[in-house]
Amino acid sequence: MRILKILIETNLFVSLAAVAFLWANILLLGFPHQHLYFLTLQVFFSTWFIYQVSRWIYFKKGAYTNTEELVVKWFEKYPVLTQSTIFLSGILTIVFTFLLKWETIRLLIFIGGISVLYPIPFLKPFGIKTRLRDFPFLKIFLIAIVWSVTSVLLPATEAGISLSERKDVYLMLATQFIFILFITLPFDINDMELDKTTSIKTIPGVFGLKTSKIICMLLGILCGALTLFVYMLENWRSGMNIYIMERTIILLWLLLLLLQLFTFIRADKVNKWIIKVVYDGSMIVYFLIVFFTIK
């Protein structure tokens, strides 16, 4: 448990989850592996860098209202170590970025632009400063765009896959966009009371707890249906050489069901670090299901 908490406090857990989710999609779509190892390292270090920087800035601004949060205690106890790992992850992000194809780098610039512009104020037509994060409900959709593009389109581009010939890539992109929405909404559910004290409008804050859980249920059902379509399309594309097995789909559906049950019963009651373990960890479980069940 102590090791798990350290991984969460240092943002290594979510970085491992990002890599796991990336490789789940690589395996599901049958991309060639040999060109994707630099991308794997880039995704790991860029995720680690972005999460560290955003939370460190948040901490330095005194924006954490709960001083008992694990991340707050970690920053207070190890400020030098934190700054060192931010610097290290930033340097390695740049190094591995320049080892990728130019097409991949352009896509990374798009993703990075969303991440950078999200908290930065800009002027509206009437001279009023605002930020992307000030728009109602936008945060959850931006997260879903960044994570789904990172885990599906980036490996496709780096592996040299022709998107005009592989329509299944777009179906997988839509599936994982819904999946990320599905596992991100519980974070807002857990933060619902806290968000009421801020100006950020989230789905739970506006529509309430019950409606948010129903929306989450519908997202889970839609994700399960799209996963089935991906299974059917991939097996049709590969002919008799079926490599996505029925047990893969069944176990992914079971994962969605367990996450849904946890959302309905516990998501609004547990500590934030447990939310991170369950929903960030679901991407690791997703990878393990795919890794051990497909041919």
N, C-alpha and C positions, 0 to 999 in steps of 0.2 A: 504493500500500500504506500509506503514511503517513496519507493522508486516511482510509482505511478504519479504521485503528487508532484515530485520533482520534474517529471516529464511535462506535466501540465503547467507548472509554474514557469518553466523555461521556454514554453511554447514548442518544445520538441515533439510533443504528442500530436498536435495538430499538423505539424510538418510531416511526420510519419504517416498520418492519415491522408494527407494530400498525395503523397507518393503511392500509397496503397490504392487509393481511388484511381489514380492515373493508370496504374498497372492492371487494375481490374478491367478498365475499358480497353487497354491495349490487348489483353488476352481475349476479351469478348469479341472484339472486332478483327482479331487475327492479324494485327500489324506485325511486320518483321521487327525483331527485337534489337538487332545489331546496331541500329542507328539511334537508339533511344536512351542510351545510358547517360550521355551528357545532359539530355533534357531532364532525366530523372533527378540528377544532382542540382540542376538549375531550379526545378520546381521545389525541391526540398529547401535549398538555401534561400530562395526568394520568399517562400512562405514564412520561413523562420524569421527572416529580416523584416518583412512587412508587419507581422504580428508583434515582434519585439518593439519596433519603432513606434507603432501606433499606441501600444499599451504604455510604453515608457513616457511618451509625450503626454498621454492622458494622466499618468501618475505625477509627472512634474508639474502639471497644471493644477494638481489637487482636485481632479475631477472625480476620483473614486470616493463615493460617499460611504462605502463600507470598508473601513480600515482593517477588517478581519479577513478580507479576501486573501486567498493564497498568493495571488500575484503581487498584491501590495506588500505583504510581509516579505516576499522574496526580494522585491526591489529595495526595500528598506535594509535588508540584511546583507545583500550582495550587489551594491550599486556599481562597483568597479567591474565585477565579473559580467554584469548585465551589459555595460557599455562596451566591454571587450568583445562579447559575443555578437552584439549589434554590428560592430565594426567588421568582425571576421565574416559574418554571414553576408554583409553588404559587399565586401570585396569578392567573395566567392560567387555571389550572384552575378556580378559583372563579368568575372572570368568565364563562367560557364555559359553565360548569355552569348558571348562573342565566339563560342565554339559551336553555335547552332547555325542552321541555314538562315539566310536572309529573310525568307518567307516566314519562318518561325519567329524571328526577331520582330518583324513588323506586327505580327499578331500579339506578341508580348508587349509591344509598345501600346497597343490598344487596351490590353488588359491592365497594364500598369497605369495608363492614363485614367481609367475609371477609379482605380485605387487611390491615386494621388489627388484627383480632383474632388473626390467625395467629401473631404472635410474642409476644403479651401473655399473661402468666400469669393463670390463674384458679383458684379453689379447687374441688377435687373434693369429694364428699360427706364424706370422712374428713379434710378439712382439709389435703390435700396439694396444693401448687401445681403446676399443669401448664399446658401451652400446646397449641394446636392442632397446632403443628409437632412435638410430642412423640408424637403418635399415628402408629403405623407406616403408611407408604405414603400418608399423607393429603396431603402437599404436592403431589404430582404431579396428584392429582385436583382439588384446589382451584385450581391453575393452569389446568387444563383448563376448569373451570367458569367462572372469571373471563374467560378469553380467548374462549371460545365464546359466552358471553352478551354480552360486549362487541361482538363482531363480527357477531352475528346478531340477537339480540333488541333491542339498543339501537337500531340503525337501523330495525328494523321498528316499534318504538314511536314513534320520532321522526318517521317518515314517515307515521304514522297508519294503519298496516296493521292490519286486523282479524285477529287470530291465530285466531279461531274460523272464519274463512273461508279462511285460508291455512295448511293443514296442512303444506304443504311447508316452511314456516319451521321447524317442529319437526324435520323430517327433516334439514334443513340444520344445525340446532343439534346434533343427534346426530352428524352427519358431522364437523363441525368439532371437537366434543368429542373424538372419537376421533383426529382429525388432530393436535390439540394434545398428547394423550397420546403419540402416535407420535413427535413431534419433541421432546418434553420428556424422555422416558426416556433418550435418549442423553446428556443432561447428567448424569444420575445415574450412567450407565455410566462416563462420563469422570471423575466424582468418586468412584468406588467406593472407591479406596484411602484417600482423604481422609476419607470418611464413616465408615470403620471406626474412626477415632480419635475420633469424636463419638458422641453418644447418639441421633442421628437414624437411624431405620431406613428404608432405601430398598429398592426391589425388587432392585437389583443386590447391595446389601450383605447381604441375607437369602438370596436365591435363587441368587446367583452370576452370573457373566458370561454363560455359555452360555444359561442359562434366560432371562435378561433380553433377550438378542438374539432368542431365539425368540418371546418375548412381543411384542417390537417388530415382528417379522415378521408375527405374527397381527394386530396392530393395523393394520399397513399394508394387509394383505389386506382386513380389515373396512372400512377407510376407502375403499379402492378400490371395494368393492361398494356401499357407501352413496352414493358419488359417482355411480355408475351409476344408482342409484335416483333420485337428485335429478335427473339428466339426463332420465330417462324421464318423471318427474312434471312437470318444468318444461315439457318439450316437449308433453306431453299437455294441460297447463293452457293453453298459449298456442296450441293448435290448429295450424293450418297455418303460423303465423308462428313457425317454429322459430328460436330465437335462441341456444340452446346447441348448438354444433356437435359432431360426432363427434370432430373434431380436438382440441377442448377436453378431452374426456374422455381421449383417447389421451395427450395431453401431460401431463395431471395424473397419469395412471397412470405415465408415464415418470418424472415427478418423484418419485413415491413409490418407484419401483424404484431410482432412483439414490440416494435417501436411505437406503433399506434396505441397499444394497451398501456405502455409506459406513459405516453403523452396524456392519455385520458385520466390515468390514476395518479401519477406522481409528478408530472412536469412542473406544476405550479407550486409544489411543496418542498422539493429537495434543494440542497445546496448547489450553487452554480458549478462547482467542480464536478459534481456527479452528472450534471447535464452535459458537460464537456466529455466526460468519459463515455456516456451512453451514445450521444449523437455524433461526436467526432469519431468515437470508437466504432460506430456502425460502418464507417467507410473502410476500416481495417477488416472488420468481419465480412463485409461485402467482397473484398479482395480474397480473403481466405476461402469463402464459398466458391468463388469463380476458380481460384487456383487449384483447389482439390477436387473439383467436379467436372471440369471441361477436359476434352481430349486434347 
